[in-house]
């Protein structure tokens, strides 16, 4: 029997002790209270049969072989798929057993309104009053509710759903403490959904008049009893589907929401819970749910063809879910989908280390603000799904999501609106249907050798770089892979091998963000370990000395040769010419090395040197006199930063 209420008393004529005092003493002596639903009259005796038949306008239910009715079934709830026309309960007739005639026949309390033959049905004790009574006790006195594996099999039929608050249907009051509820293992303890709910849940009632507490649930199964899986009796609704769980953040109510609606930092916690064959959603809404080591078993109506109606596994408008180490088995539909259609709402999904096996089709469309979807192994049988945003959500609710390290089969990462440029999203290191090249990063040091990219847009902002700077990656297309950085409006430096893979060059590519080809080659490394400097933009000569016919530099501002042609003599240590760099080296004067390469026939070695050098120019001298003829000098300029840093 249930524990006495605070109205119950024990008295010896002098002292009165109320039940609340006893409970306080029990907590002190033996630990938290355990509210076993069996003590409140619950029976886990739900059973299914697939040969149910009933004729419209009659109350006689027959089952030739499987139901095996007994007198103990009188008063139990019966639910028969197809025995009622489409309505609030789909096509399910939900009633009770009035009498039992034989092992194969019983009379119901309500006539069928539609004929059904050889259909799925279930029968069991209606446990909603007992389980809710246990919840009420827990909400009043604390402790935890226990769903045991009882002698009947541990499958407890509950209809309508259960509420994490004290009271009863129509008279619930606000919850003020967490509801702790535990079973004897996900394959031993089961709460079975009764007639389909209309946008409410097996847990959670979707009412604006009820503020439910935090649910902390572990080690049991929530069974939606979908008719398309393993002989279930509940059909898939065409619209307004219910869910196994219908909860807003603890101690709030999305059905009478504040504005803006945003995470509160508190979460309902589900640990080792099996979500089994719902006819609609698993979660709807999914606000403040933390899932740890849970199993999604044959959810999303996997018997329906891939192009048909599949309700989201974790569905919500404004959603807030953390899923760690969960698994999907033999399921279908979107793993998570947050439509987030309001402008004053925030959605986020943290999904880490989850796996799926034999999942028909479905994506993760729950990126919102600050979502992290990482290190998951999701395998779909049918192509066409993705990871990213739900397309119906406003752009104001898209910001700074991370998708990385996922191994995906028949799931794409570039087709669902994720964008670094538009929303600051970070996507990299995924093995997916479309992860063929490129990468996108938001910040930090990037080891390009360790990253397998997957974003086709080649422009990648790097935090900390100058405004407008970009890092660009491009797959090879005849000329090998390319990499570049610079500004989109100005110069772009690219690094690429040539077609034979023997030349690694750096080029100035003016303003191209896609082709990264052509431009001016600055220098290159060849397969022979040779450094080659391009012959372009050499310093220009002015202020030529007496009898200097010409002074011509060939090469560039860094390295090259100078050819001086003399028409007559020039005294030693006299300026031959001033050479102005094509591009200034800046405030610090560079180091200029000059060598005497060759002199004309009969001419002496004249030992060139530079003086009056600045970041803009230098003067060429020789410490021997020049005569009529041609002199060739080599030059090498090394720039330094101001202060020598």
ZAGUDREN-161352 format. One line per 10 residues: number of its first residue (from 1); their letters; for each residue x, y, z of C-alpha. Coordinates in pm, whole numbers. Last residue first. Layout:
N
NUM) a) X/Y/Z; ...
END
This chain:
645
645) xxxxxxxxxx) 6354/4240/-3496; 6641/4458/-3627; 6491/4782/-3494; 6302/4841/-3818; 6283/4515/-4011; 6563/4397/-4238; 6587/4362/-4614; 6865/4166/-4783; 6975/4285/-5127; 7197/4074/-5353
635) xxxxxxxxxx) 7389/4234/-5645; 7613/4105/-5924; 7833/4334/-6128; 7909/4349/-6502; 8148/4609/-6655; 8156/4718/-7020; 8420/4936/-7187; 8604/5271/-7159; 8785/5290/-6829; 8670/5277/-6468
625) xxxxxxxxxx) 8889/5392/-6180; 8925/5163/-5883; 8727/5169/-5556; 8397/5131/-5741; 8070/5312/-5657; 7693/5236/-5686; 7447/5455/-5496; 7146/5300/-5313; 6769/5345/-5318; 6436/5345/-5128
615) xxxxxxxxxx) 6505/5162/-4804; 6818/5368/-4782; 7174/5329/-4916; 7417/5622/-4926; 7683/5366/-5019; 7726/5061/-5233; 8045/4883/-5339; 8209/4767/-5662; 8560/4613/-5679; 8725/4741/-6003
605) xxxxxxxxxx) 8878/4429/-6161; 9085/4562/-6452; 8975/4599/-6814; 9168/4445/-7104; 8869/4256/-7238; 8549/4372/-7068; 8490/4304/-6701; 8314/4017/-6533; 8140/3927/-6201; 8255/4192/-5955
595) xxxxxxxxxx) 8029/4135/-5651; 7787/4361/-5463; 7605/4290/-5134; 7345/4540/-5016; 7205/4520/-4661; 6868/4696/-4640; 6807/5039/-4488; 6521/5041/-4236; 6232/5279/-4306; 6067/5073/-4576
585) xxxxxxxxxx) 6210/4830/-4830; 6060/5042/-5106; 5919/4867/-5412; 6086/4907/-5757; 6408/4996/-5580; 6593/5307/-5692; 6950/5265/-5822; 7175/5576/-5821; 7460/5572/-6073; 7842/5551/-6113
575) xxxxxxxxxx) 7924/5758/-5808; 8298/5831/-5785; 8525/5625/-5564; 8775/5579/-5846; 8766/5827/-6135; 8552/5763/-6441; 8708/5716/-6786; 8531/5707/-7120; 8223/5578/-7298; 8143/5335/-7013
565) xxxxxxxxxx) 7871/5065/-7021; 7760/4939/-6678; 7572/4608/-6650; 7405/4537/-6312; 7302/4183/-6219; 7022/4030/-6011; 6888/3973/-5661; 6633/4121/-5422; 6472/4418/-5597; 6438/4219/-5915
555) xxxxxxxxxx) 6648/4078/-6198; 6833/4295/-6453; 6986/4628/-6353; 7106/4863/-6628; 7367/5139/-6606; 7414/5316/-6940; 7653/5554/-7122; 7842/5646/-6806; 8101/5902/-6931; 8044/6119/-6623
545) xxxxxxxxxx) 7814/5970/-6356; 7455/5848/-6390; 7199/6015/-6162; 6930/5754/-6237; 6915/5371/-6256; 6598/5161/-6204; 6579/4868/-5962; 6452/4537/-6109; 6078/4464/-6148; 6107/4123/-6311
535) xxxxxxxxxx) 6352/3838/-6356; 6198/3573/-6126; 6416/3424/-5852; 6498/3053/-5877; 6601/2848/-5574; 6737/2513/-5685; 6671/2198/-5484; 6691/1988/-5804; 6313/1927/-5791; 6264/2300/-5829
525) xxxxxxxxxx) 6191/2572/-5573; 6032/2886/-5712; 6047/3262/-5687; 5828/3564/-5746; 5604/3421/-6018; 5373/3687/-6153; 5006/3611/-6201; 4866/3299/-6365; 4647/3081/-6147; 4463/3122/-5819
515) xxxxxxxxxx) 4135/3064/-6006; 3898/3132/-5718; 3971/3441/-5514; 4168/3639/-5774; 4280/3984/-5657; 4616/4018/-5829; 4799/3683/-5817; 5152/3738/-5693; 5319/3402/-5721; 5506/3154/-5507
505) xxxxxxxxxx) 5636/2842/-5676; 5690/2475/-5611; 5815/2313/-5930; 5845/1944/-6003; 5482/1826/-5971; 5458/1764/-6344; 5161/2001/-6376; 5332/2269/-6168; 5322/2274/-5792; 5128/2548/-5618
495) xxxxxxxxxx) 5164/2818/-5358; 4957/3129/-5398; 5002/3484/-5275; 4712/3719/-5339; 4752/4089/-5397; 4458/4320/-5352; 4078/4315/-5318; 4046/3962/-5175; 4333/4026/-4940; 4620/3783/-4890
485) xxxxxxxxxx) 4652/3409/-4859; 4695/3118/-5094; 4694/2744/-5140; 4679/2536/-5453; 4657/2167/-5534; 4792/2049/-5869; 4796/2212/-6210; 4547/1984/-6382; 4268/2061/-6140; 4408/2043/-5787
475) xxxxxxxxxx) 4178/2134/-5503; 4171/2493/-5376; 4253/2637/-5039; 4235/3005/-4957; 4338/3191/-4646; 4190/3536/-4640; 4287/3880/-4520; 4008/4139/-4526; 4098/4298/-4196; 4444/4189/-4087
465) xxxxxxxxxx) 4470/3844/-3936; 4373/3768/-3576; 4090/3533/-3667; 4148/3360/-4000; 3872/3399/-4259; 3846/3109/-4508; 3760/3162/-4875; 3759/2837/-5071; 3386/2759/-5048; 3382/2383/-5106
455) xxxxxxxxxx) 3394/2286/-4743; 3519/1942/-4645; 3876/1954/-4529; 4100/1676/-4411; 4327/1853/-4164; 4661/1732/-4033; 4891/1876/-4298; 4712/2210/-4283; 4813/2259/-3922; 4600/2560/-3837
445) xxxxxxxxxx) 4668/2782/-3539; 4353/2938/-3398; 4038/3091/-3540; 3724/3039/-3745; 3815/2764/-3984; 3675/2634/-4311; 3817/2351/-4512; 3875/2262/-4875; 3819/1937/-5054; 3608/1627/-5098
435) xxxxxxxxxx) 3376/1629/-4798; 3053/1581/-4996; 2928/1242/-4876; 3101/1286/-4542; 3430/1226/-4364; 3451/1536/-4148; 3766/1728/-4055; 3622/2075/-4082; 3322/2300/-4026; 3333/2616/-3814
425) xxxxxxxxxx) 3030/2845/-3837; 3080/3222/-3825; 2730/3292/-3957; 2764/3436/-4309; 3132/3383/-4394; 3169/3065/-4192; 2862/2912/-4347; 2634/2619/-4259; 2331/2638/-4489; 2238/2270/-4510
415) xxxxxxxxxx) 2423/2139/-4817; 2788/2137/-4712; 2791/1869/-4441; 2644/1575/-4630; 2503/1245/-4502; 2500/920/-4701; 2755/772/-4457; 2913/1004/-4201; 3229/999/-3992; 3227/1316/-3782
405) xxxxxxxxxx) 3539/1501/-3664; 3391/1847/-3700; 3072/2053/-3697; 3093/2373/-3488; 2821/2637/-3468; 2893/3009/-3445; 2560/3176/-3520; 2222/3109/-3679; 1912/3230/-3491; 1901/3570/-3662
395) xxxxxxxxxx) 1892/3383/-3994; 1534/3280/-3921; 1447/2908/-3919; 1268/2741/-4210; 1584/2592/-4362; 1657/2378/-4057; 2026/2440/-4008; 2321/2207/-4054; 2400/1839/-4105; 2269/1663/-4414
385) xxxxxxxxxx) 2040/1403/-4565; 2001/1284/-4926; 2142/934/-4941; 1965/620/-4818; 2113/359/-4583; 2229/614/-4328; 2538/578/-4107; 2620/821/-3830; 2953/795/-3648; 2975/1103/-3426
375) xxxxxxxxxx) 3294/1282/-3321; 3140/1628/-3325; 2821/1830/-3346; 2867/2142/-3133; 2589/2403/-3135; 2672/2764/-3046; 2357/2929/-3174; 2139/2715/-3399; 2241/2389/-3561; 1955/2142/-3525
365) xxxxxxxxxx) 1914/2000/-3874; 2083/1666/-3806; 1982/1440/-4092; 1750/1155/-4182; 1734/831/-4379; 1716/456/-4314; 1934/411/-4008; 2090/64/-4010; 2328/148/-3726; 2375/487/-3568
355) xxxxxxxxxx) 2644/626/-3341; 2681/916/-3097; 3014/1046/-2970; 2905/1404/-2915; 2587/1593/-2997; 2554/1939/-2840; 2245/2096/-2990; 2143/2458/-2965; 1835/2669/-3017; 1760/3027/-2914
345) xxxxxxxxxx) 1429/3207/-2935; 1320/3567/-2981; 1281/3558/-3359; 1062/3249/-3350; 1086/2978/-3616; 1330/2755/-3428; 1274/2461/-3664; 1494/2236/-3450; 1548/1898/-3617; 1737/1609/-3457
335) xxxxxxxxxx) 1812/1253/-3569; 1589/1319/-3865; 1380/1019/-3964; 1460/647/-3957; 1550/369/-3714; 1711/26/-3702; 1930/128/-3405; 2034/476/-3296; 2296/514/-3025; 2372/772/-2757
325) xxxxxxxxxx) 2722/853/-2632; 2643/1213/-2542; 2328/1402/-2637; 2290/1759/-2502; 1965/1920/-2612; 1820/2273/-2629; 1545/2324/-2886; 1321/2614/-2989; 1080/2457/-3234; 1147/2100/-3143
315) xxxxxxxxxx) 1213/1752/-3270; 1445/1481/-3144; 1354/1169/-3341; 1177/1371/-3606; 861/1216/-3748; 900/1021/-4071; 640/1073/-4344; 731/911/-4675; 1026/942/-4912; 1234/679/-4731
305) xxxxxxxxxx) 948/427/-4737; 768/376/-4403; 880/72/-4200; 1137/286/-4015; 868/488/-3831; 1102/749/-3675; 1214/523/-3391; 1325/161/-3417; 1537/182/-3099; 1683/517/-2993
295) xxxxxxxxxx) 1913/402/-2713; 2043/632/-2437; 2402/651/-2314; 2352/1002/-2173; 2075/1233/-2290; 2043/1584/-2145; 1714/1752/-2230; 1657/2126/-2167; 1401/2178/-2436; 1306/1904/-2677
285) xxxxxxxxxx) 949/1980/-2782; 865/1726/-2906; 1096/1434/-2817; 1053/1080/-2954; 817/1200/-3224; 531/1006/-3383; 419/640/-3369; 696/586/-3112; 894/262/-3152; 1122/253/-2844
275) xxxxxxxxxx) 1315/521/-2656; 1550/322/-2434; 1678/512/-2132; 2034/454/-2015; 2046/800/-1855; 1787/1070/-1923; 1843/1403/-1748; 1605/1699/-1769; 1824/2005/-1793; 1883/2332/-1611
265) xxxxxxxxxx) 2096/2613/-1760; 1790/2823/-1839; 1802/2796/-2216; 1615/3072/-2403; 1264/3192/-2482; 1287/3567/-2524; 1021/3627/-2416; 854/3404/-2159; 646/3111/-2275; 296/2991/-2181
255) xxxxxxxxxx) 315/2662/-2372; 693/2675/-2336; 651/2626/-1962; 927/2664/-1707; 1026/2465/-1395; 1259/2236/-1587; 1302/2343/-1950; 1012/2233/-2170; 892/1876/-2195; 702/1645/-2428
245) xxxxxxxxxx) 864/1301/-2415; 732/992/-2594; 576/1219/-2848; 239/1325/-2985; 158/1381/-3348; -45/1673/-3467; -53/1528/-3820; -106/1205/-4018; -83/995/-3704; 126/675/-3723
235) xxxxxxxxxx) -78/384/-3596; -69/250/-3235; -105/-128/-3185; 252/-258/-3196; 325/-591/-3361; 705/-563/-3375; 725/-224/-3545; 471/-65/-3782; 197/-56/-3518; 389/191/-3303
225) xxxxxxxxxx) 375/95/-2932; 526/421/-2802; 743/230/-2552; 948/429/-2297; 1209/184/-2171; 1389/184/-1836; 1726/238/-1671; 1728/605/-1577; 1515/919/-1543; 1589/1255/-1382
215) xxxxxxxxxx) 1290/1475/-1465; 1308/1841/-1360; 977/1982/-1252; 664/2057/-1450; 482/2390/-1473; 122/2310/-1560; -150/2543/-1691; 3/2593/-2037; -39/2223/-2103; 186/2002/-2313
205) xxxxxxxxxx) 134/1694/-2096; 483/1572/-2022; 593/1208/-2020; 394/983/-2254; 373/1306/-2444; 165/1589/-2582; 98/1699/-2936; -216/1490/-2964; -146/1173/-2768; -200/831/-2917
195) xxxxxxxxxx) -396/580/-2703; -178/407/-2445; 196/440/-2419; 385/158/-2251; 618/223/-1957; 883/-47/-1959; 1115/-204/-1701; 1330/-505/-1789; 1505/-422/-2117; 1601/-68/-2014
185) xxxxxxxxxx) 1718/-182/-1674; 1547/-220/-1336; 1375/116/-1355; 1430/464/-1220; 1237/787/-1165; 1366/1096/-988; 1125/1386/-1021; 1304/1707/-926; 1137/1941/-674; 894/2234/-676
175) xxxxxxxxxx) 632/2117/-924; 341/2352/-988; -5/2211/-925; -202/1963/-1134; -582/1968/-1118; -721/1889/-1463; -554/1550/-1487; -415/1467/-1145; -192/1630/-886; 179/1668/-821
165) xxxxxxxxxx) 416/1756/-1105; 624/1561/-1353; 317/1457/-1552; 231/1117/-1697; 55/1045/-2024; -300/928/-2085; -286/631/-2077; -24/418/-1905; 40/47/-1971; 316/-94/-1751
155) xxxxxxxxxx) 540/-363/-1901; 738/-517/-1610; 673/-881/-1698; 386/-987/-1470; 610/-1087/-1178; 741/-727/-1151; 1046/-573/-1316; 1035/-252/-1117; 946/109/-1198; 1073/296/-890
145) xxxxxxxxxx) 987/656/-804; 1250/844/-605; 1290/1022/-274; 1110/1348/-201; 806/1390/21; 549/1578/-186; 683/1529/-537; 763/1168/-453; 411/1108/-325; 261/1271/-633
135) xxxxxxxxxx) 484/1062/-859; 363/745/-686; 3/860/-739; 84/929/-1105; 206/572/-1139; -107/428/-978; -356/647/-1166; -182/588/-1504; -158/214/-1460; -447/92/-1675
125) xxxxxxxxxx) -400/-283/-1645; -332/-447/-1977; -455/-538/-2322; -303/-482/-2663; -427/-491/-3021; -297/-553/-3373; -541/-643/-3649; -669/-970/-3794; -1003/-809/-3876; -1125/-460/-3799
115) xxxxxxxxxx) -1475/-323/-3849; -1527/42/-3760; -1727/206/-3483; -1648/-64/-3231; -1890/-80/-2940; -1773/25/-2596; -1752/-164/-2262; -1595/-464/-2433; -1710/-825/-2439; -1454/-1105/-2453
105) xxxxxxxxxx) -1363/-1393/-2682; -1082/-1642/-2748; -1004/-1783/-2404; -1373/-1768/-2327; -1664/-1540/-2241; -1480/-1259/-2064; -1670/-955/-1939; -1663/-574/-1954; -1310/-536/-2089; -1215/-169/-2122
95) xxxxxxxxxx) -1200/90/-2402; -962/245/-2654; -1058/201/-3021; -763/314/-3229; -803/466/-3575; -607/783/-3493; -686/856/-3132; -818/1208/-3197; -998/1090/-3510; -976/841/-3793
85) xxxxxxxxxx) -1258/585/-3774; -1250/329/-3491; -1160/-40/-3479; -846/4/-3688; -595/-62/-3410; -749/-208/-3097; -675/-80/-2745; -798/-276/-2444; -781/-148/-2086; -841/-394/-1804
75) xxxxxxxxxx) -1169/-414/-1616; -1211/-788/-1671; -876/-934/-1778; -845/-1148/-1464; -1140/-1351/-1592; -908/-1488/-1859; -845/-1405/-2226; -591/-1608/-2425; -491/-1317/-2652; -304/-1522/-2916
65) xxxxxxxxxx) -512/-1792/-3078; -856/-1704/-3214; -870/-1348/-3081; -1222/-1215/-3062; -1365/-886/-2943; -1743/-862/-2905; -1858/-500/-2856; -2066/-460/-3173; -2154/-169/-3400; -1854/-225/-3631
55) xxxxxxxxxx) -1732/-583/-3611; -1429/-690/-3406; -1118/-895/-3481; -782/-924/-3301; -521/-1157/-3448; -206/-957/-3368; -193/-995/-2990; -8/-780/-2739; 49/-794/-2363; 53/-537/-2082
45) xxxxxxxxxx) 95/-699/-1738; 328/-459/-1559; 84/-410/-1273; 49/-88/-1073; -147/-89/-744; 28/188/-549; 276/-53/-390; 359/-169/-744; 462/189/-825; 753/162/-581
35) xxxxxxxxxx) 806/498/-410; 1157/460/-268; 1234/707/9; 1585/838/49; 1814/698/318; 1762/447/601; 1779/645/926; 1749/1014/840; 1515/966/546; 1302/736/760
25) xxxxxxxxxx) 1280/999/1035; 1158/1259/787; 906/1009/654; 778/938/1006; 728/1308/1075; 535/1349/749; 312/1060/852; 181/1255/1151; 255/1169/1512; -1/1267/1778
15) xxxxxxxxxx) 98/1240/2145; -144/1205/2442; -421/968/2346; -177/718/2199; -193/872/1853; -82/779/1498; -194/1014/1227; -288/1016/859; -339/1362/711; 29/1381/618
5) xxxxx) -33/1096/378; 24/732/462; 274/538/246; 114/360/-45; 0/0/0
END
